[in-house]
Amino acid sequence: MSNHILSLVSACVGATKAAKLLSLIETPAGLPAGAAGQPSRAEIAHALNVVLFDGILTRVPTGREYTEDVAAAGGKVNFDHGALRTVAWQANGQLPPGEAAFTRFLRPLGYRLNGTYPLDRIGMTGRSYAHEDAPDGIAQFFVSEFHPERFSAELQAAVTRVVSTSVDPLRPDTVALLWKLDRDRTLPQDEAIHVICNLTACFERHHDTPRLEDYQRILQESAEMAWIATEGNAFNHATDRVEDVFALSDQQRALGRPIKEKVEVSGSGRVKQTAFRADPVMREFVGAAGEIVMREVPGSFYEFITRDRYADGGSQNKLDLGFDASNAQGIFKMTAATV
Protein backbone atom coordinates (compact mmCIF):
# COMPACT_ATOMS: atom_id res chain seq x y z
CA MET A 1 0.00 0.00 0.00
CA SER A 2 1.20 3.51 -0.83
CA ASN A 3 2.63 5.44 2.10
CA HIS A 4 1.02 8.49 0.54
CA ILE A 5 -2.46 7.01 0.94
CA LEU A 6 -1.92 6.14 4.59
CA SER A 7 -0.56 9.63 5.29
CA LEU A 8 -3.40 11.37 3.45
CA VAL A 9 -6.15 9.40 5.14
CA SER A 10 -4.47 9.73 8.55
CA ALA A 11 -4.34 13.51 8.20
CA CYS A 12 -8.10 13.62 7.58
CA VAL A 13 -9.44 11.06 10.08
CA GLY A 14 -6.57 10.31 12.45
CA ALA A 15 -3.95 7.58 12.40
CA THR A 16 -5.95 4.97 14.32
CA LYS A 17 -9.06 5.25 12.17
CA ALA A 18 -6.97 5.41 8.98
CA ALA A 19 -5.25 2.13 9.81
CA LYS A 20 -8.65 0.57 10.51
CA LEU A 21 -10.17 1.82 7.26
CA LEU A 22 -7.25 0.63 5.17
CA SER A 23 -7.56 -2.80 6.78
CA LEU A 24 -11.20 -2.89 5.64
CA ILE A 25 -10.92 -1.48 2.11
CA GLU A 26 -8.88 -2.98 -0.73
CA THR A 27 -6.14 -0.71 -2.07
CA PRO A 28 -6.09 -0.99 -5.89
CA ALA A 29 -2.99 -2.72 -7.19
CA GLY A 30 -0.62 -0.76 -9.39
CA LEU A 31 -1.85 2.74 -8.63
CA PRO A 32 0.35 5.35 -10.34
CA ALA A 33 2.45 6.75 -7.50
CA GLY A 34 3.94 10.19 -7.14
CA ALA A 35 7.46 10.99 -5.96
CA ALA A 36 8.11 11.08 -2.22
CA GLY A 37 5.95 13.77 -0.64
CA GLN A 38 4.12 14.31 -3.94
CA PRO A 39 1.03 12.06 -4.09
CA SER A 40 -0.36 11.41 -7.55
CA ARG A 41 -3.91 12.28 -8.51
CA ALA A 42 -4.71 8.53 -8.38
CA GLU A 43 -3.46 8.32 -4.79
CA ILE A 44 -5.38 11.46 -3.86
CA ALA A 45 -8.58 10.12 -5.46
CA HIS A 46 -8.35 6.80 -3.65
CA ALA A 47 -7.57 8.49 -0.32
CA LEU A 48 -10.65 10.70 -0.77
CA ASN A 49 -12.76 7.61 -1.47
CA VAL A 50 -11.52 5.92 1.70
CA VAL A 51 -12.48 8.98 3.77
CA LEU A 52 -15.91 9.09 2.12
CA PHE A 53 -16.40 5.37 2.76
CA ASP A 54 -15.82 6.09 6.44
CA GLY A 55 -18.87 8.33 6.29
CA ILE A 56 -20.99 5.43 5.04
CA LEU A 57 -19.72 3.19 7.85
CA THR A 58 -20.67 5.90 10.35
CA ARG A 59 -24.16 6.57 8.94
CA VAL A 60 -25.16 3.05 7.86
CA PRO A 61 -25.10 0.55 10.75
CA THR A 62 -26.20 -2.35 8.54
CA GLY A 63 -23.33 -1.70 6.15
CA ARG A 64 -20.88 -1.36 9.04
CA GLU A 65 -21.94 -4.73 10.42
CA TYR A 66 -21.50 -6.33 6.98
CA THR A 67 -18.05 -4.76 6.56
CA GLU A 68 -16.97 -6.00 9.97
CA ASP A 69 -18.12 -9.50 8.98
CA VAL A 70 -15.97 -9.32 5.84
CA ALA A 71 -12.95 -8.26 7.88
CA ALA A 72 -13.55 -10.95 10.51
CA ALA A 73 -13.45 -13.53 7.72
CA GLY A 74 -10.08 -12.18 6.56
CA GLY A 75 -11.37 -10.22 3.58
CA LYS A 76 -11.63 -6.62 2.46
CA VAL A 77 -14.31 -4.58 0.72
CA ASN A 78 -13.60 -3.89 -2.96
CA PHE A 79 -15.03 -0.36 -3.17
CA ASP A 80 -16.70 -0.26 -6.60
CA HIS A 81 -18.51 3.09 -6.61
CA GLY A 82 -20.10 5.75 -4.51
CA ALA A 83 -23.34 7.45 -5.49
CA LEU A 84 -24.73 10.89 -4.79
CA ARG A 85 -27.73 12.97 -5.82
CA THR A 86 -27.86 16.56 -7.03
CA VAL A 87 -30.58 18.99 -8.16
CA ALA A 88 -30.33 20.42 -11.68
CA TRP A 89 -32.01 23.70 -10.75
CA GLN A 90 -30.85 27.29 -11.19
CA ALA A 91 -32.38 28.38 -7.86
CA ASN A 92 -29.69 26.41 -6.04
CA GLY A 93 -28.28 29.14 -3.83
CA GLN A 94 -24.49 29.42 -4.06
CA LEU A 95 -24.10 25.80 -5.18
CA PRO A 96 -23.65 25.11 -8.91
CA PRO A 97 -26.72 23.32 -10.30
CA GLY A 98 -26.71 19.56 -10.74
CA GLU A 99 -23.61 17.51 -11.30
CA ALA A 100 -21.49 20.61 -11.98
CA ALA A 101 -21.06 20.89 -8.21
CA PHE A 102 -19.01 17.67 -8.42
CA THR A 103 -17.56 17.45 -11.93
CA ARG A 104 -15.66 20.68 -11.20
CA PHE A 105 -13.38 18.65 -8.92
CA LEU A 106 -13.85 15.11 -10.25
CA ARG A 107 -12.14 16.10 -13.52
CA PRO A 108 -8.96 17.48 -11.89
CA LEU A 109 -8.85 14.33 -9.76
CA GLY A 110 -8.60 12.29 -12.97
CA TYR A 111 -12.20 11.19 -13.48
CA ARG A 112 -13.79 11.01 -16.92
CA LEU A 113 -17.39 10.48 -18.02
CA ASN A 114 -17.97 6.74 -18.43
CA GLY A 115 -21.69 6.58 -19.20
CA THR A 116 -24.99 8.45 -19.17
CA TYR A 117 -28.19 6.79 -17.95
CA PRO A 118 -31.67 8.31 -18.37
CA LEU A 119 -33.65 7.56 -15.21
CA ASP A 120 -36.94 8.75 -16.67
CA ARG A 121 -39.24 6.87 -14.30
CA ILE A 122 -37.94 8.94 -11.41
CA GLY A 123 -37.25 12.20 -13.26
CA MET A 124 -33.48 11.98 -13.03
CA THR A 125 -30.35 11.49 -15.13
CA GLY A 126 -27.41 9.42 -13.89
CA ARG A 127 -23.81 9.67 -15.06
CA SER A 128 -20.87 7.52 -14.08
CA TYR A 129 -17.31 8.78 -13.80
CA ALA A 130 -14.35 6.39 -13.90
CA HIS A 131 -10.76 7.24 -13.05
CA GLU A 132 -8.54 7.59 -16.09
CA ASP A 133 -5.42 6.16 -14.39
CA ALA A 134 -6.95 3.04 -12.82
CA PRO A 135 -10.56 2.56 -13.97
CA ASP A 136 -10.85 -1.02 -12.72
CA GLY A 137 -9.42 -0.23 -9.29
CA ILE A 138 -10.35 3.25 -8.10
CA ALA A 139 -14.01 3.56 -7.13
CA GLN A 140 -16.25 5.26 -9.67
CA PHE A 141 -18.70 8.03 -8.87
CA PHE A 142 -22.34 7.68 -9.93
CA VAL A 143 -23.72 11.22 -9.95
CA SER A 144 -27.44 11.68 -10.52
CA GLU A 145 -29.34 14.88 -11.23
CA PHE A 146 -32.96 15.48 -10.25
CA HIS A 147 -34.99 17.49 -12.78
CA PRO A 148 -37.70 19.53 -10.98
CA GLU A 149 -39.08 20.86 -14.28
CA ARG A 150 -40.48 17.38 -14.98
CA PHE A 151 -42.80 17.70 -11.98
CA SER A 152 -45.62 19.97 -10.85
CA ALA A 153 -45.32 23.70 -10.22
CA GLU A 154 -46.05 23.01 -6.54
CA LEU A 155 -43.11 20.62 -6.28
CA GLN A 156 -40.85 23.09 -8.11
CA ALA A 157 -41.76 25.84 -5.66
CA ALA A 158 -41.05 23.54 -2.70
CA VAL A 159 -37.71 22.51 -4.21
CA THR A 160 -36.76 26.16 -4.66
CA ARG A 161 -37.56 26.91 -1.01
CA VAL A 162 -35.41 23.97 0.08
CA VAL A 163 -32.30 24.34 -2.08
CA SER A 164 -32.15 28.12 -2.59
CA THR A 165 -30.40 28.44 0.79
CA SER A 166 -27.48 26.25 -0.33
CA VAL A 167 -23.96 27.44 0.41
CA ASP A 168 -20.89 26.41 -1.57
CA PRO A 169 -18.38 24.44 0.56
CA LEU A 170 -15.62 24.49 -2.10
CA ARG A 171 -13.05 27.07 -1.02
CA PRO A 172 -11.27 29.39 -3.51
CA ASP A 173 -7.85 28.16 -2.38
CA THR A 174 -8.97 24.58 -3.07
CA VAL A 175 -10.08 25.58 -6.57
CA ALA A 176 -6.59 26.95 -7.21
CA LEU A 177 -5.03 23.70 -6.02
CA LEU A 178 -7.37 21.69 -8.25
CA TRP A 179 -6.17 23.67 -11.27
CA LYS A 180 -2.61 22.82 -10.22
CA LEU A 181 -3.52 19.14 -9.81
CA ASP A 182 -5.18 19.11 -13.23
CA ARG A 183 -2.00 20.51 -14.77
CA ASP A 184 0.64 18.49 -12.93
CA ARG A 185 -1.30 15.32 -11.93
CA THR A 186 0.35 15.56 -8.52
CA LEU A 187 0.42 17.87 -5.49
CA PRO A 188 2.69 18.38 -2.50
CA GLN A 189 1.35 16.32 0.37
CA ASP A 190 0.18 19.25 2.52
CA GLU A 191 -1.77 20.66 -0.42
CA ALA A 192 -3.26 17.23 -1.19
CA ILE A 193 -4.43 16.97 2.43
CA HIS A 194 -6.10 20.37 2.16
CA VAL A 195 -7.89 19.30 -1.04
CA ILE A 196 -9.16 16.01 0.43
CA CYS A 197 -10.43 17.61 3.63
CA ASN A 198 -12.28 20.36 1.73
CA LEU A 199 -13.72 17.94 -0.84
CA THR A 200 -14.99 15.70 1.94
CA ALA A 201 -17.08 18.63 3.13
CA CYS A 202 -18.73 18.81 -0.30
CA PHE A 203 -20.47 15.48 0.43
CA GLU A 204 -22.92 16.86 2.98
CA ARG A 205 -26.20 18.79 3.04
CA HIS A 206 -25.59 22.43 2.17
CA HIS A 207 -29.07 23.94 2.52
CA ASP A 208 -30.96 24.99 5.62
CA THR A 209 -33.22 22.71 7.65
CA PRO A 210 -36.22 22.06 5.37
CA ARG A 211 -39.77 22.93 6.30
CA LEU A 212 -41.80 19.84 7.10
CA GLU A 213 -44.57 21.08 4.80
CA ASP A 214 -42.12 21.32 1.88
CA TYR A 215 -40.69 17.88 2.59
CA GLN A 216 -44.14 16.30 2.65
CA ARG A 217 -45.15 18.11 -0.53
CA ILE A 218 -42.03 16.92 -2.36
CA LEU A 219 -42.48 13.39 -1.06
CA GLN A 220 -45.91 13.19 -2.69
CA GLU A 221 -44.19 13.25 -6.10
CA SER A 222 -40.58 12.19 -5.59
CA ALA A 223 -39.02 10.05 -2.89
CA GLU A 224 -35.63 10.83 -4.46
CA MET A 225 -35.96 14.60 -4.12
CA ALA A 226 -37.37 14.16 -0.62
CA TRP A 227 -34.19 12.26 0.24
CA ILE A 228 -32.10 15.16 -1.08
CA ALA A 229 -34.14 17.55 1.08
CA THR A 230 -32.91 15.83 4.25
CA GLU A 231 -29.54 14.36 3.21
CA GLY A 232 -28.32 16.74 0.51
CA ASN A 233 -25.19 15.64 -1.35
CA ALA A 234 -24.09 12.99 1.15
CA PHE A 235 -23.10 9.62 -0.28
CA ASN A 236 -26.44 8.02 -1.08
CA HIS A 237 -24.71 4.64 -1.06
CA ALA A 238 -21.36 2.92 -1.34
CA THR A 239 -20.89 -0.40 -3.10
CA ASP A 240 -18.85 -3.53 -2.51
CA ARG A 241 -17.83 -5.39 -5.68
CA VAL A 242 -18.32 -9.09 -4.93
CA GLU A 243 -17.82 -12.34 -6.84
CA ASP A 244 -21.42 -13.61 -6.64
CA VAL A 245 -24.12 -11.13 -5.69
CA PHE A 246 -26.80 -13.86 -5.77
CA ALA A 247 -25.02 -15.98 -3.18
CA LEU A 248 -24.30 -12.91 -1.07
CA SER A 249 -27.96 -11.89 -1.22
CA ASP A 250 -29.05 -15.31 0.06
CA GLN A 251 -26.45 -15.21 2.82
CA GLN A 252 -27.41 -11.74 4.04
CA ARG A 253 -31.12 -12.59 3.94
CA ALA A 254 -30.43 -15.67 6.07
CA LEU A 255 -28.72 -13.38 8.60
CA GLY A 256 -31.91 -11.33 8.81
CA ARG A 257 -30.51 -8.22 7.18
CA PRO A 258 -32.86 -6.00 5.13
CA ILE A 259 -31.65 -6.88 1.65
CA LYS A 260 -33.63 -6.41 -1.56
CA GLU A 261 -35.79 -9.35 -2.57
CA LYS A 262 -34.71 -9.11 -6.20
CA VAL A 263 -31.22 -8.87 -7.69
CA GLU A 264 -31.20 -6.29 -10.50
CA VAL A 265 -29.60 -7.63 -13.72
CA SER A 266 -28.51 -5.33 -16.56
CA GLY A 267 -29.72 -5.73 -20.11
CA SER A 268 -26.30 -7.15 -21.06
CA GLY A 269 -26.52 -9.67 -18.20
CA ARG A 270 -23.02 -8.66 -17.07
CA VAL A 271 -23.85 -6.27 -14.20
CA LYS A 272 -25.85 -7.54 -11.22
CA GLN A 273 -26.77 -5.39 -8.22
CA THR A 274 -28.61 -5.59 -4.94
CA ALA A 275 -28.63 -3.56 -1.74
CA PHE A 276 -29.68 -3.26 1.85
CA ARG A 277 -32.68 -1.04 2.51
CA ALA A 278 -31.59 2.39 3.75
CA ASP A 279 -31.04 2.63 7.48
CA PRO A 280 -33.50 5.09 9.08
CA VAL A 281 -32.22 8.32 10.59
CA MET A 282 -33.81 11.07 12.67
CA ARG A 283 -33.80 14.49 11.00
CA GLU A 284 -34.91 17.97 12.02
CA PHE A 285 -37.63 19.90 10.18
CA VAL A 286 -39.13 23.34 10.68
CA GLY A 287 -42.78 23.00 11.68
CA ALA A 288 -45.73 25.23 10.75
CA ALA A 289 -45.14 27.60 13.69
CA GLY A 290 -41.38 27.73 13.19
CA GLU A 291 -40.67 25.08 15.81
CA ILE A 292 -38.16 22.26 15.27
CA VAL A 293 -39.77 18.84 14.87
CA MET A 294 -38.07 15.48 14.46
CA ARG A 295 -39.06 12.82 11.97
CA GLU A 296 -37.60 9.44 11.02
CA VAL A 297 -36.59 9.34 7.33
CA PRO A 298 -34.50 7.03 5.11
CA GLY A 299 -30.76 7.64 5.32
CA SER A 300 -27.97 6.18 3.18
CA PHE A 301 -27.49 2.52 2.32
CA TYR A 302 -24.99 -0.13 1.26
CA GLU A 303 -25.00 -1.81 -2.14
CA PHE A 304 -23.40 -4.89 -3.74
CA ILE A 305 -22.40 -5.42 -7.36
CA THR A 306 -20.99 -8.23 -9.48
CA ARG A 307 -19.29 -7.23 -12.74
CA ASP A 308 -18.50 -9.77 -15.44
CA ARG A 309 -15.71 -9.60 -17.98
CA TYR A 310 -16.23 -9.54 -21.73
CA ALA A 311 -14.29 -9.49 -25.01
CA ASP A 312 -14.01 -5.98 -26.38
CA GLY A 313 -13.40 -6.17 -30.12
CA GLY A 314 -10.78 -8.87 -29.84
CA SER A 315 -8.97 -10.95 -27.28
CA GLN A 316 -8.87 -8.33 -24.54
CA ASN A 317 -10.82 -9.42 -21.48
CA LYS A 318 -12.41 -6.25 -20.07
CA LEU A 319 -14.28 -5.72 -16.85
CA ASP A 320 -17.72 -4.27 -17.56
CA LEU A 321 -17.61 -0.95 -15.70
CA GLY A 322 -20.99 0.16 -17.01
CA PHE A 323 -24.28 0.64 -15.23
CA ASP A 324 -27.89 0.08 -16.26
CA ALA A 325 -30.77 2.54 -16.03
CA SER A 326 -33.27 -0.13 -15.00
CA ASN A 327 -30.89 -1.47 -12.34
CA ALA A 328 -30.30 2.02 -10.96
CA GLN A 329 -34.00 2.86 -10.70
CA GLY A 330 -34.62 -0.42 -8.87
CA ILE A 331 -31.77 0.28 -6.46
CA PHE A 332 -33.00 3.83 -5.83
CA LYS A 333 -36.13 2.35 -4.23
CA MET A 334 -33.97 1.51 -1.22
CA THR A 335 -34.49 5.07 0.01
CA ALA A 336 -38.26 5.15 -0.56
CA ALA A 337 -40.29 6.83 2.16
CA THR A 338 -43.98 7.38 2.78
CA VAL A 339 -45.81 10.62 3.50
Number of C-alpha atoms within 10 A of each C-alpha: 12 16 12 22 24 17 19 28 26 19 16 19 15 12 15 9 15 23 15 11 21 19 15 21 19 17 22 19 12 11 18 13 18 19 11 10 15 19 28 26 26 26 27 29 22 23 27 24 24 23 22 20 21 18 17 22 21 10 19 22 17 19 26 16 13 16 20 16 13 14 15 11 9 10 15 20 20 20 26 22 24 23 21 24 26 26 27 21 21 14 20 22 19 16 22 20 18 21 20 16 19 20 17 15 20 21 19 21 26 22 24 18 17 18 15 18 18 18 19 14 9 18 17 22 21 25 18 22 24 25 24 16 17 17 18 17 20 27 25 24 26 26 24 23 23 23 19 22 12 13 13 11 11 13 23 18 15 20 25 18 18 24 27 18 17 18 16 15 18 19 11 9 12 19 15 12 17 24 16 14 24 18 11 12 19 24 24 15 18 13 17 28 22 16 24 23 18 17 19 18 16 18 20 14 19 23 24 17 17 22 22 19 14 22 25 17 18 27 20 13 15 20 22 21 26 25 23 24 26 24 24 23 24 24 24 26 27 28 24 24 19 19 13 14 22 18 11 16 23 12 13 15 15 10 10 8 16 16 24 20 12 13 19 23 18 17 13 12 10 17 22 24 29 27 29 25 23 28 19 18 15 12 17 17 21 18 15 11 6 10 10 14 13 12 11 11 20 22 25 28 26 27 25 26 26 19 21 16 13 14 11 11 7 7 8 10 12 12 16 17 20 17 25 21 18 18 19 19 18 16 21 19 16 25 22 17 18 9 9
